[in-house]
């Protein structure tokens, strides 16, 4: 949770405050203020796997199931998000350079 406090303080300092926030790979512990989650796993899996059992915080976010390493363009337009979070993800994927490029 210390990481989320750090991210929140960074977002709070931004002016204007980001309205569209993407959490990439947040299945187990999505950032609470993310407006969109992009993950290999679907929403039902996330609800079962969540570290924060009993929480419904992923319910208010748009969820897109997608393999970010597929080398297909991600399902978003350029500059669609004001801020993107990729915590605890890059070390687990097979092609981090592609992901960072996107």
Z-matrix of the N, CA and C atoms (Angstrom, degrees):
N
C 1 1.434
C 2 1.528 1 112.04
N 3 1.335 2 117.54 1 -21.21
C 4 1.461 3 119.72 2 177.55
C 5 1.521 4 110.71 3 -61.46
N 6 1.343 5 116.18 4 -36.03
C 7 1.457 6 120.01 5 177.85
C 8 1.522 7 110.49 6 -62.76
N 9 1.329 8 117.83 7 -42.90
C 10 1.464 9 120.94 8 179.43
C 11 1.529 10 111.40 9 -64.95
N 12 1.321 11 117.56 10 -35.65
C 13 1.476 12 119.85 11 176.94
C 14 1.525 13 109.78 12 -64.85
N 15 1.327 14 116.73 13 -40.25
C 16 1.462 15 121.09 14 178.08
C 17 1.531 16 110.46 15 -63.69
N 18 1.324 17 116.68 16 -45.96
C 19 1.467 18 120.89 17 178.43
C 20 1.521 19 110.07 18 -62.26
N 21 1.326 20 117.17 19 -45.51
C 22 1.467 21 120.94 20 -179.30
C 23 1.524 22 111.05 21 -60.28
N 24 1.326 23 118.14 22 -40.76
C 25 1.465 24 119.71 23 179.76
C 26 1.526 25 110.39 24 -66.43
N 27 1.335 26 117.36 25 -35.63
C 28 1.461 27 121.01 26 177.26
C 29 1.533 28 110.44 27 -66.35
N 30 1.328 29 116.53 28 -45.90
C 31 1.466 30 120.83 29 179.42
C 32 1.523 31 110.64 30 -63.91
N 33 1.334 32 117.09 31 -42.73
C 34 1.467 33 120.78 32 179.66
C 35 1.522 34 112.09 33 -60.57
N 36 1.330 35 117.21 34 -31.17
C 37 1.463 36 121.57 35 -178.69
C 38 1.521 37 112.63 36 -78.59
N 39 1.328 38 116.94 37 -13.54
C 40 1.468 39 120.08 38 -177.86
C 41 1.522 40 110.31 39 -76.96
N 42 1.313 41 114.91 40 141.92
C 43 1.459 42 119.73 41 177.89
C 44 1.521 43 108.57 42 -133.89
N 45 1.308 44 118.05 43 120.37
C 46 1.460 45 126.61 44 -1.28
C 47 1.527 46 111.16 45 -73.68
N 48 1.310 47 115.76 46 159.99
C 49 1.465 48 121.87 47 -179.85
C 50 1.531 49 109.31 48 -65.17
N 51 1.349 50 117.76 49 133.59
C 52 1.466 51 120.80 50 -179.25
C 53 1.534 52 112.11 51 -59.34
N 54 1.316 53 115.73 52 135.07
C 55 1.462 54 121.46 53 179.14
C 56 1.525 55 111.76 54 -101.39
N 57 1.317 56 117.38 55 -27.86
C 58 1.462 57 122.69 56 -178.21
C 59 1.526 58 108.33 57 -119.85
N 60 1.343 59 115.64 58 108.92
C 61 1.460 60 121.66 59 -174.82
C 62 1.527 61 109.15 60 -121.19
N 63 1.333 62 116.53 61 125.22
C 64 1.455 63 123.11 62 178.65
C 65 1.522 64 109.97 63 -99.66
N 66 1.326 65 116.69 64 129.46
C 67 1.457 66 122.13 65 171.61
C 68 1.521 67 106.97 66 -107.45
N 69 1.314 68 116.23 67 112.43
C 70 1.455 69 122.54 68 -178.64
C 71 1.525 70 109.50 69 -91.91
N 72 1.314 71 116.29 70 114.34
C 73 1.455 72 120.86 71 177.38
C 74 1.510 73 114.14 72 76.61
N 75 1.305 74 117.53 73 32.50
C 76 1.458 75 120.85 74 -177.28
C 77 1.513 76 115.09 75 -89.67
N 78 1.317 77 118.20 76 25.78
C 79 1.467 78 121.78 77 -171.37
C 80 1.521 79 113.81 78 -53.03
N 81 1.310 80 118.92 79 -48.53
C 82 1.453 81 121.11 80 -174.29
C 83 1.519 82 112.98 81 -78.08
N 84 1.308 83 115.95 82 -32.64
C 85 1.460 84 119.77 83 -177.05
C 86 1.522 85 109.10 84 -150.89
N 87 1.334 86 117.08 85 75.22
C 88 1.461 87 119.30 86 -177.29
C 89 1.525 88 112.01 87 -65.78
N 90 1.312 89 114.42 88 147.51
C 91 1.466 90 119.83 89 176.75
C 92 1.527 91 108.08 90 -64.56
N 93 1.321 92 118.53 91 124.14
C 94 1.464 93 121.68 92 -172.45
C 95 1.532 94 115.27 93 -58.78
N 96 1.325 95 117.64 94 -27.38
C 97 1.462 96 119.11 95 -177.78
C 98 1.522 97 113.36 96 -98.21
N 99 1.338 98 116.90 97 6.11
C 100 1.464 99 119.51 98 176.77
C 101 1.523 100 109.27 99 -67.96
N 102 1.319 101 115.64 100 139.30
C 103 1.465 102 120.08 101 177.19
C 104 1.519 103 110.91 102 -93.00
N 105 1.331 104 117.25 103 -15.52
C 106 1.464 105 122.50 104 -178.19
C 107 1.521 106 108.92 105 -144.44
N 108 1.332 107 114.99 106 138.99
C 109 1.462 108 121.96 107 174.57
C 110 1.522 109 107.01 108 -116.16
N 111 1.324 110 117.45 109 132.08
C 112 1.462 111 122.89 110 173.63
C 113 1.521 112 106.61 111 -119.98
N 114 1.341 113 116.66 112 117.73
C 115 1.452 114 119.07 113 -174.80
C 116 1.520 115 110.40 114 -151.72
N 117 1.322 116 115.42 115 156.02
C 118 1.455 117 121.85 116 176.24
C 119 1.529 118 110.79 117 -66.29
N 120 1.316 119 116.28 118 -32.28
C 121 1.458 120 121.49 119 -177.67
C 122 1.526 121 110.98 120 -93.67
N 123 1.320 122 116.00 121 149.57
C 124 1.461 123 119.71 122 -178.00
C 125 1.531 124 111.86 123 -83.17
N 126 1.306 125 115.01 124 172.47
C 127 1.458 126 122.92 125 -175.59
C 128 1.530 127 112.23 126 -61.20
N 129 1.326 128 117.88 127 -40.62
C 130 1.470 129 120.50 128 179.71
C 131 1.525 130 111.04 129 -62.82
N 132 1.324 131 116.48 130 -41.14
C 133 1.458 132 120.32 131 176.84
C 134 1.523 133 109.93 132 -62.16
N 135 1.298 134 116.71 133 -42.48
C 136 1.466 135 121.26 134 -179.08
C 137 1.523 136 111.11 135 -61.29
N 138 1.305 137 116.80 136 -39.98
C 139 1.465 138 119.52 137 179.16
C 140 1.523 139 111.41 138 -64.66
N 141 1.322 140 117.33 139 -35.88
C 142 1.473 141 120.64 140 179.17
C 143 1.527 142 111.22 141 -76.54
N 144 1.326 143 117.01 142 -32.82
C 145 1.458 144 122.77 143 -171.78
C 146 1.525 145 113.13 144 -92.18
N 147 1.310 146 117.66 145 -14.89
C 148 1.462 147 122.35 146 -171.64
C 149 1.526 148 112.26 147 -53.04
N 150 1.342 149 116.16 148 135.66
C 151 1.462 150 121.72 149 174.93
C 152 1.525 151 111.17 150 -65.50
N 153 1.299 152 116.00 151 -25.80
C 154 1.451 153 121.77 152 -176.41
C 155 1.528 154 108.23 153 -99.88
N 156 1.312 155 117.64 154 72.03
C 157 1.459 156 121.71 155 -174.76
C 158 1.524 157 110.76 156 -59.96
N 159 1.315 158 114.66 157 141.61
C 160 1.451 159 120.33 158 -179.32
C 161 1.514 160 112.87 159 87.01
N 162 1.307 161 117.65 160 -8.92
C 163 1.454 162 121.03 161 -178.97
C 164 1.525 163 110.38 162 -83.14
N 165 1.308 164 115.70 163 145.93
C 166 1.466 165 120.08 164 177.07
C 167 1.514 166 109.96 165 -114.22
N 168 1.328 167 117.14 166 21.88
C 169 1.462 168 118.20 167 -173.16
C 170 1.513 169 113.76 168 -66.27
N 171 1.327 170 119.29 169 -20.30
C 172 1.458 171 119.12 170 176.96
C 173 1.523 172 111.57 171 -80.02
N 174 1.309 173 117.37 172 -9.61
C 175 1.461 174 120.76 173 -176.64
C 176 1.522 175 113.09 174 -69.84
N 177 1.319 176 118.16 175 -29.07
C 178 1.454 177 120.44 176 -176.59
C 179 1.516 178 114.12 177 -88.30
N 180 1.314 179 116.96 178 3.22
C 181 1.455 180 120.85 179 -175.67
C 182 1.518 181 110.40 180 -110.63
N 183 1.308 182 115.56 181 148.30
C 184 1.461 183 119.84 182 174.11
C 185 1.517 184 107.95 183 -74.42
N 186 1.317 185 116.09 184 132.42
C 187 1.457 186 121.08 185 -175.80
C 188 1.521 187 109.12 186 -115.62
N 189 1.331 188 117.12 187 129.05
C 190 1.459 189 122.07 188 176.12
C 191 1.525 190 108.17 189 -123.41
N 192 1.331 191 115.92 190 122.82
C 193 1.456 192 121.38 191 177.33
C 194 1.524 193 107.87 192 -90.19
N 195 1.339 194 115.60 193 121.80
C 196 1.460 195 119.92 194 -173.28
C 197 1.519 196 108.99 195 -162.10
N 198 1.325 197 117.14 196 139.81
C 199 1.465 198 122.19 197 175.19
C 200 1.527 199 108.02 198 -86.42
N 201 1.313 200 116.66 199 106.03
C 202 1.467 201 121.10 200 -175.68
C 203 1.522 202 112.86 201 -67.78
N 204 1.333 203 117.41 202 -14.50
C 205 1.467 204 121.53 203 178.98
C 206 1.523 205 112.64 204 -97.80
N 207 1.302 206 118.22 205 9.43
C 208 1.464 207 121.50 206 -175.72
C 209 1.527 208 113.07 207 -72.55
N 210 1.313 209 116.17 208 -8.91
C 211 1.466 210 122.52 209 -175.77
C 212 1.524 211 112.51 210 66.35
N 213 1.317 212 116.17 211 16.60
C 214 1.466 213 120.87 212 170.07
C 215 1.520 214 107.04 213 -97.49
N 216 1.332 215 114.81 214 148.99
C 217 1.472 216 118.29 215 177.05
C 218 1.520 217 109.36 216 -58.69
N 219 1.294 218 114.92 217 140.80
C 220 1.458 219 119.31 218 178.99
C 221 1.525 220 109.82 219 -67.94
N 222 1.307 221 118.01 220 155.97
C 223 1.463 222 121.33 221 -173.24
C 224 1.533 223 114.64 222 -79.63
N 225 1.312 224 116.43 223 42.30
C 226 1.465 225 121.31 224 179.97
C 227 1.518 226 110.04 225 -135.65
N 228 1.316 227 114.59 226 155.89
C 229 1.464 228 119.68 227 174.08
C 230 1.528 229 108.89 228 -80.68
N 231 1.318 230 116.49 229 158.78
C 232 1.465 231 120.41 230 174.28
C 233 1.522 232 109.27 231 -59.28
N 234 1.298 233 115.86 232 142.22
C 235 1.467 234 123.83 233 177.01
C 236 1.530 235 113.28 234 60.43
N 237 1.322 236 117.74 235 26.34
C 238 1.467 237 120.73 236 179.54
C 239 1.527 238 112.10 237 -72.18
N 240 1.331 239 116.53 238 -26.77
C 241 1.460 240 120.57 239 -176.92
C 242 1.517 241 111.13 240 -112.66
N 243 1.323 242 114.86 241 145.27
C 244 1.455 243 121.17 242 176.63
C 245 1.527 244 111.13 243 -81.42
N 246 1.320 245 115.43 244 -25.82
C 247 1.467 246 120.96 245 -174.99
C 248 1.518 247 108.36 246 -155.30
N 249 1.326 248 117.21 247 141.49
C 250 1.461 249 121.75 248 177.38
C 251 1.519 250 109.73 249 -127.21
N 252 1.315 251 115.57 250 141.32
C 253 1.462 252 122.66 251 179.61
C 254 1.515 253 108.10 252 -119.27
N 255 1.314 254 116.08 253 133.35
C 256 1.461 255 121.28 254 178.10
C 257 1.524 256 107.15 255 -136.80
N 258 1.322 257 116.46 256 70.95
C 259 1.467 258 121.30 257 -177.86
C 260 1.528 259 109.85 258 -96.09
N 261 1.295 260 117.13 259 132.77
C 262 1.463 261 122.84 260 176.88
C 263 1.528 262 112.36 261 62.12
N 264 1.319 263 117.39 262 35.94
C 265 1.468 264 120.17 263 -177.06
C 266 1.520 265 112.20 264 -124.49
N 267 1.307 266 118.21 265 -50.48
C 268 1.467 267 120.61 266 -172.40
C 269 1.524 268 113.46 267 -57.12
N 270 1.324 269 117.33 268 -31.73
C 271 1.467 270 118.99 269 -179.38
C 272 1.528 271 112.44 270 -73.43
N 273 1.326 272 117.07 271 -11.94
C 274 1.463 273 120.95 272 -176.55
C 275 1.523 274 114.38 273 -105.91
N 276 1.306 275 117.96 274 0.78
C 277 1.464 276 118.99 275 -175.11
C 278 1.521 277 111.06 276 -109.33
N 279 1.323 278 114.59 277 155.67
C 280 1.470 279 120.06 278 -173.71
C 281 1.520 280 113.95 279 -80.26
N 282 1.320 281 118.28 280 -18.48
C 283 1.459 282 120.19 281 -177.13
C 284 1.532 283 111.25 282 -139.78
N 285 1.345 284 116.84 283 71.88
C 286 1.463 285 119.30 284 -176.45
C 287 1.536 286 114.20 285 -63.35
N 288 1.329 287 117.45 286 -28.24
C 289 1.473 288 119.17 287 179.03
C 290 1.520 289 111.51 288 -64.80
N 291 1.323 290 116.52 289 -42.14
C 292 1.469 291 120.16 290 177.04
C 293 1.524 292 110.20 291 -61.90
N 294 1.318 293 116.45 292 -45.55
C 295 1.461 294 121.19 293 -178.43
C 296 1.524 295 109.97 294 -60.65
N 297 1.314 296 117.46 295 -45.21
C 298 1.467 297 120.52 296 179.12
C 299 1.532 298 110.92 297 -65.09
N 300 1.298 299 116.75 298 -34.72
C 301 1.469 300 119.99 299 177.79
C 302 1.526 301 110.81 300 -62.34
N 303 1.323 302 116.20 301 -44.60
C 304 1.463 303 120.25 302 179.53
C 305 1.513 304 110.58 303 -66.50
